[in-house]
Amino acid sequence: MRLLVLGGTGFVGGATVAEAVRRGWSVTVFNRGVHGAVPPGVHRLRGDRTAPDGLAALAGGEWDLVVDTWDGAPRAVGDAARALVGSVPHYVYVSSGSVYAHPLPSGAGEEAPVVDAAPDAGDGDYAHNKAGGERAALEVFGDAALLVRAGLILGPGEDIGRLPWWLERVARGGDVLAPGPEDLPIQYVDVRDLATWMLDRGAERVGGAYNVISRSGHATMGELLAAVVAATGSDARLRWTDPERILAAGVVPWNDLPVWVPRGHEYRWLQERGVEKAYASGLTCRPVAETVADTWRWLRQVGSVPARAGRPARAAVGLDPEREAALLGSPRPA
């Protein structure tokens, strides 16, 4: 199998390349060549898809499958798709659950409306970039486009820092603000399970939109944080705190306390999307303890969360230590 990855050195792209190499596929990546490395044996084409003639390096190539991880201007997806339409029969676009129009009811599946976004638009917000990118891929490849609407992605290589923040916080020890309730269901996908599903379905020439994320309740906040304590070997004490008290203090779910979105919150849809279509097509999700342990092992090897490949950095996640101490009623950290 000959795979082309547009990107290939970031979080999702890197995991996709690694999985394809593990399978013995012939892998080519296309990117600017300024971020990250690729495994031995992977061919690297250099180009800037936003520049005039920036896709020239793709001319004359032939592949069986392309995976595009782009999250910038939708028109860049359309440009790449048109450049490749005669060179590859199937286009996998890594989209996002953020494309859905709000309000999104609990359990909504792929039939839910998405935000109105133009396929030829310049750079916009994340939701419109991804929705426009979907439309751009569909305009060129039609039924041969697979739209992968991922949700919260965790695992080794994470470049936003949600799970790494919890790992580093718990590793410091002491009393840790644990946002309740302990049995709150969470919904996410390990990046390696995402990559496996994309390559399996791409090789089968599956098209259409899929919510590729675990079932809500694949793990709970309690199970996630217990796995973090176990992986780090920390003596940290989880102090489970009612969500009402946390919200009253102005703490922002998802950002200040990564992963956590309490019931009834306007962001709760992030943890409650319908996923039966993906599961019926073969999605499997590994245990949370494996994701956590492997992420901790990776984080200790690299030392810190890496910069995002090719895109502006997102705002830092995680609760300030002084705010955490105030909520716990403990002395300020040294």
NUFIKE-86071 format. One line per 5 residues: number of its first residue (from 1); their letters; for each residue x, y, z of C-alpha. Coordinates in nm, 2 decimals, decimal comma, always signed. Layout:
REM residues N
NUM = A = X/Y/Z; ...;
//
This chain:
REM residues 334
1 = MRLLV = +0,00/+0,00/+0,00; +0,14/+0,34/-0,10; +0,04/+0,61/+0,15; +0,08/+0,99/+0,11; +0,04/+1,20/+0,43;
6 = LGGTG = +0,00/+1,57/+0,39; +0,17/+1,68/+0,71; +0,31/+1,37/+0,88; +0,52/+1,51/+1,16; +0,26/+1,64/+1,40;
11 = FVGGA = +0,04/+1,46/+1,65; -0,21/+1,28/+1,43; +0,01/+1,28/+1,12; +0,30/+1,13/+1,31; +0,09/+0,85/+1,45;
16 = TVAEA = -0,05/+0,78/+1,11; +0,29/+0,76/+0,96; +0,41/+0,53/+1,24; +0,12/+0,29/+1,20; +0,17/+0,27/+0,82;
21 = VRRGW = +0,54/+0,20/+0,87; +0,45/-0,07/+1,12; +0,23/-0,23/+0,85; +0,51/-0,23/+0,60; +0,35/+0,03/+0,37;
26 = SVTVF = +0,54/+0,26/+0,14; +0,50/+0,60/+0,30; +0,56/+0,95/+0,16; +0,50/+1,27/+0,36; +0,46/+1,62/+0,21;
31 = NRGVH = +0,53/+1,92/+0,43; +0,76/+2,22/+0,46; +1,04/+2,02/+0,61; +1,09/+2,25/+0,91; +0,92/+2,06/+1,19;
36 = GAVPP = +1,00/+1,72/+1,33; +1,15/+1,41/+1,18; +1,01/+1,10/+1,00; +1,10/+0,74/+1,06; +1,37/+0,57/+0,85;
41 = GVHRL = +1,25/+0,47/+0,51; +0,98/+0,74/+0,48; +1,02/+0,96/+0,17; +0,98/+1,33/+0,24; +0,86/+1,57/-0,03;
46 = RGDRT = +0,90/+1,94/+0,06; +0,65/+2,22/-0,02; +0,43/+2,49/+0,13; +0,07/+2,43/+0,02; -0,01/+2,79/+0,09;
51 = APDGL = +0,25/+2,93/-0,15; +0,23/+2,97/-0,53; +0,33/+2,65/-0,69; +0,37/+2,51/-0,34; +0,23/+2,17/-0,44;
56 = AALAG = +0,47/+2,12/-0,73; +0,66/+1,84/-0,55; +0,34/+1,62/-0,57; +0,34/+1,63/-0,95; +0,40/+1,29/-1,11;
61 = GEWDL = +0,35/+1,09/-0,79; +0,11/+0,79/-0,76; -0,04/+0,67/-0,43; -0,32/+0,44/-0,32; -0,43/+0,67/-0,03;
66 = VVDTW = -0,38/+1,02/+0,10; -0,44/+1,14/+0,45; -0,47/+1,52/+0,50; -0,43/+1,66/+0,85; -0,47/+2,03/+0,76;
71 = DGAPR = -0,66/+2,26/+0,99; -0,60/+2,59/+0,82; -0,76/+2,77/+0,53; -1,02/+2,54/+0,35; -0,89/+2,65/+0,01;
76 = AVGDA = -0,56/+2,47/+0,09; -0,75/+2,14/+0,11; -0,92/+2,21/-0,22; -0,59/+2,30/-0,38; -0,43/+1,98/-0,26;
81 = ARALV = -0,73/+1,77/-0,36; -0,73/+1,91/-0,71; -0,35/+1,85/-0,74; -0,39/+1,49/-0,64; -0,72/+1,39/-0,81;
86 = GSVPH = -0,53/+1,21/-1,08; -0,27/+1,06/-0,86; -0,46/+0,89/-0,58; -0,81/+0,73/-0,57; -0,91/+0,80/-0,21;
91 = YVYVS = -0,88/+1,11/+0,01; -0,90/+1,09/+0,39; -0,95/+1,43/+0,56; -0,89/+1,45/+0,93; -1,18/+1,68/+1,04;
96 = SGSVY = -1,33/+1,74/+1,38; -1,65/+1,72/+1,58; -1,62/+2,09/+1,61; -1,78/+2,12/+1,27; -2,13/+2,07/+1,42;
101 = AHPLP = -2,36/+2,36/+1,45; -2,47/+2,45/+1,80; -2,67/+2,36/+2,00; -2,58/+1,99/+1,95; -2,81/+1,75/+2,13;
106 = SGAGE = -2,66/+1,46/+2,33; -2,59/+1,16/+2,12; -2,61/+1,34/+1,79; -2,46/+1,15/+1,50; -2,31/+1,24/+1,17;
111 = EAPVV = -2,65/+1,35/+1,04; -2,64/+1,66/+1,26; -2,60/+2,00/+1,08; -2,26/+2,15/+1,05; -2,16/+2,51/+1,04;
116 = DAAPD = -2,19/+2,69/+0,71; -1,84/+2,72/+0,57; -1,70/+2,79/+0,22; -1,46/+2,54/+0,06; -1,26/+2,82/-0,09;
121 = AGDGD = -1,24/+3,04/+0,23; -0,92/+3,18/+0,37; -0,82/+3,11/+0,73; -1,10/+3,13/+0,98; -1,18/+2,98/+1,32;
126 = YAHNK = -1,12/+2,61/+1,38; -1,48/+2,50/+1,33; -1,52/+2,68/+1,00; -1,17/+2,57/+0,87; -1,26/+2,21/+0,93;
131 = AGGER = -1,61/+2,23/+0,79; -1,48/+2,42/+0,48; -1,21/+2,16/+0,45; -1,47/+1,89/+0,44; -1,66/+2,06/+0,17;
136 = AALEV = -1,34/+2,12/-0,03; -1,25/+1,75/-0,02; -1,60/+1,65/-0,11; -1,62/+1,88/-0,41; -1,32/+1,71/-0,56;
141 = FGDAA = -1,34/+1,35/-0,45; -1,71/+1,30/-0,37; -1,78/+0,96/-0,24; -1,41/+0,88/-0,24; -1,36/+1,13/+0,05;
146 = LLVRA = -1,36/+1,00/+0,40; -1,43/+1,27/+0,66; -1,29/+1,18/+1,00; -1,46/+1,38/+1,27; -1,24/+1,31/+1,56;
151 = GLILG = -1,31/+1,45/+1,90; -1,07/+1,48/+2,20; -0,75/+1,30/+2,09; -0,51/+1,18/+2,36; -0,20/+0,96/+2,36;
156 = PGEDI = +0,18/+0,99/+2,30; +0,27/+1,29/+2,09; -0,01/+1,51/+2,21; +0,08/+1,87/+2,12; -0,20/+2,06/+2,30;
161 = GRLPW = -0,11/+1,92/+2,65; -0,44/+1,81/+2,80; -0,34/+1,47/+2,93; +0,03/+1,58/+2,98; -0,10/+1,86/+3,21;
166 = WLERV = -0,28/+1,61/+3,43; +0,03/+1,38/+3,43; +0,27/+1,66/+3,53; +0,03/+1,80/+3,79; -0,03/+1,47/+3,96;
171 = ARGGD = +0,35/+1,39/+3,94; +0,41/+1,70/+4,15; +0,21/+1,53/+4,43; +0,02/+1,69/+4,71; -0,35/+1,76/+4,71;
176 = VLAPG = -0,49/+1,77/+4,36; -0,82/+1,93/+4,27; -1,01/+1,65/+4,10; -1,33/+1,78/+3,93; -1,63/+1,58/+4,01;
181 = PEDLP = -1,83/+1,38/+3,99; -1,59/+1,09/+3,99; -1,82/+0,88/+3,77; -1,85/+1,15/+3,50; -1,83/+0,98/+3,16;
186 = IQYVD = -1,56/+1,10/+2,93; -1,53/+1,05/+2,55; -1,20/+1,06/+2,36; -0,99/+0,86/+2,12; -0,63/+0,74/+2,15;
191 = VRDLA = -0,44/+0,88/+1,85; -0,31/+0,53/+1,77; -0,66/+0,39/+1,75; -0,76/+0,69/+1,54; -0,47/+0,62/+1,30;
196 = TWMLD = -0,55/+0,25/+1,28; -0,92/+0,31/+1,20; -0,83/+0,57/+0,93; -0,59/+0,35/+0,75; -0,81/+0,05/+0,77;
201 = RGAER = -1,11/+0,23/+0,63; -0,91/+0,43/+0,38; -0,76/+0,11/+0,24; -1,12/-0,02/+0,21; -1,21/+0,30/+0,02;
206 = VGGAY = -1,48/+0,39/+0,27; -1,63/+0,74/+0,22; -1,85/+0,97/+0,41; -1,85/+1,13/+0,75; -1,77/+0,94/+1,07;
211 = NVISR = -1,75/+1,05/+1,44; -1,43/+0,87/+1,53; -1,41/+0,88/+1,91; -1,49/+0,63/+2,19; -1,83/+0,58/+2,33;
216 = SGHAT = -1,92/+0,83/+2,61; -1,82/+0,64/+2,93; -1,54/+0,44/+2,77; -1,37/+0,58/+3,08; -1,47/+0,82/+3,36;
221 = MGELL = -1,29/+1,11/+3,52; -1,22/+0,89/+3,82; -1,07/+0,61/+3,60; -0,87/+0,86/+3,41; -0,72/+1,03/+3,71;
226 = AAVVA = -0,66/+0,70/+3,89; -0,47/+0,58/+3,59; -0,26/+0,91/+3,60; -0,18/+0,85/+3,97; -0,08/+0,49/+3,89;
231 = ATGSD = +0,13/+0,57/+3,59; +0,33/+0,85/+3,76; +0,37/+0,65/+4,09; +0,28/+0,97/+4,27; +0,17/+1,01/+4,63;
236 = ARLRW = -0,08/+1,28/+4,51; -0,41/+1,29/+4,69; -0,71/+1,34/+4,46; -0,95/+1,58/+4,63; -1,29/+1,53/+4,45;
241 = TDPER = -1,48/+1,85/+4,43; -1,84/+1,93/+4,33; -1,87/+2,09/+3,99; -2,09/+2,37/+4,12; -1,81/+2,49/+4,35;
246 = ILAAG = -1,55/+2,48/+4,07; -1,77/+2,66/+3,82; -1,87/+2,93/+4,08; -1,49/+3,01/+4,11; -1,48/+3,09/+3,74;
251 = VVPWN = -1,29/+2,78/+3,63; -1,34/+2,70/+3,26; -1,41/+2,33/+3,19; -1,20/+2,18/+2,91; -0,94/+2,46/+2,93;
256 = DLPVW = -0,86/+2,52/+3,30; -0,93/+2,16/+3,39; -0,85/+1,96/+3,07; -1,09/+1,68/+2,95; -1,35/+1,77/+3,22;
261 = VPRGH = -1,69/+1,90/+3,11; -1,96/+1,86/+3,37; -2,32/+1,75/+3,30; -2,54/+2,04/+3,20; -2,26/+2,26/+3,08;
266 = EYRWL = -2,28/+2,41/+2,73; -1,97/+2,22/+2,62; -2,10/+1,89/+2,74; -2,17/+1,78/+2,38; -1,79/+1,74/+2,34;
271 = QERGV = -1,83/+1,42/+2,55; -2,16/+1,29/+2,43; -2,16/+1,24/+2,05; -2,31/+0,94/+1,87; -2,04/+0,70/+1,75;
276 = EKAYA = -2,23/+0,38/+1,65; -2,14/+0,43/+1,29; -1,77/+0,42/+1,36; -1,80/+0,13/+1,59; -2,00/-0,07/+1,34;
281 = SGLTC = -1,73/-0,01/+1,09; -1,45/-0,15/+1,31; -1,34/+0,12/+1,56; -1,18/-0,03/+1,87; -1,05/+0,18/+2,16;
286 = RPVAE = -0,78/+0,06/+2,40; -0,81/+0,09/+2,78; -0,76/+0,43/+2,94; -0,48/+0,29/+3,16; -0,28/+0,20/+2,85;
291 = TVADT = -0,32/+0,55/+2,69; -0,22/+0,72/+3,01; +0,08/+0,50/+3,08; +0,22/+0,53/+2,73; +0,17/+0,90/+2,73;
296 = WRWLR = +0,36/+0,94/+3,06; +0,64/+0,72/+2,92; +0,66/+0,94/+2,61; +0,64/+1,26/+2,81; +0,94/+1,16/+3,02;
301 = QVGSV = +1,14/+1,08/+2,71; +1,07/+1,42/+2,53; +1,07/+1,63/+2,84; +0,79/+1,87/+2,74; +0,49/+1,90/+2,52;
306 = PARAG = +0,61/+1,97/+2,16; +0,52/+2,27/+1,95; +0,23/+2,22/+1,71; +0,35/+2,14/+1,36; +0,29/+2,42/+1,11;
311 = RPARA = +0,02/+2,61/+1,29; +0,00/+2,89/+1,56; +0,02/+2,76/+1,91; -0,30/+2,73/+2,10; -0,36/+2,89/+2,44;
316 = AVGLD = -0,20/+2,69/+2,72; -0,43/+2,46/+2,91; -0,44/+2,39/+3,28; -0,53/+2,55/+3,61; -0,29/+2,80/+3,77;
321 = PEREA = -0,15/+2,66/+4,10; -0,26/+2,95/+4,31; -0,62/+2,92/+4,19; -0,61/+2,54/+4,26; -0,48/+2,61/+4,61;
326 = ALLGS = -0,75/+2,86/+4,67; -1,02/+2,62/+4,57; -0,88/+2,35/+4,79; -0,84/+2,59/+5,08; -0,47/+2,51/+5,12;
331 = PRPA = -0,17/+2,74/+5,14; -0,04/+2,89/+4,83; +0,22/+2,67/+4,65; +0,58/+2,77/+4,71;
//
